[in-house]
């Protein structure tokens, strides 16, 4: 139930409150200095996550879980992958589909809804950039257990790292009225997150990859790999 409640808040935020903000952030449109640091951090994290996948993905099926405005989707398709791009926000999915070059359209299936839905099928790889950052360790563990059953190779995702700087920002953010805030990120330390995945029945080891810090963007890449 907690997962569903968080999912609903995330959908409301990205599909109604912040669509225009994310459309600008994920383009080359002018943004504020703060958002420039977030854009740069996201670019660096996306490249880091892609480095964990083969350069040639021809013949492989990849889930872009939380595809947003489609930057990761486009890069996966450019590597030859057959991509299922899913996001909880229909508005962002529409932007992603519109932005995808025509010559890659046949490789990508766009859909809106829960990235954990078993109707999405089986995959060679899963990438989930900043789409699990609003969930508890147990919820992430359960999500990974669901995806692990349907993924042949690796799952690469991000969490908000539990650092002093991020925790200070996290507590400061709680001072703002809820109507003015995005869904609250849940910071994680690596060891408790790994323990949670084991409790949820994930058999493959979960390992940290690397961390990206760029202004107001803090993110830790993690990988589940056999």
Secondary structure, DSSP 8 states (H G I E B T S, - for coil): -HHHHHHHHHHHIIIIISHHHHHHHTSSS---HHHHHHHHHHHHHHHHHHTTS-S--TT-EEEEET-TTSHHHHHHHHTT-EEEEEES-HHHHHHHHHHS-GGGGGGEEEEES-TT-GGG--BSEEEESSSSTTS-HHHHHHHHHHHHTTBSS-EEEEEEE--HHHHHHHHHHTTS-GGGS-----EE-HHHHHHHHHHTT--S-EEEEEEEEETTEEEEEEEE--
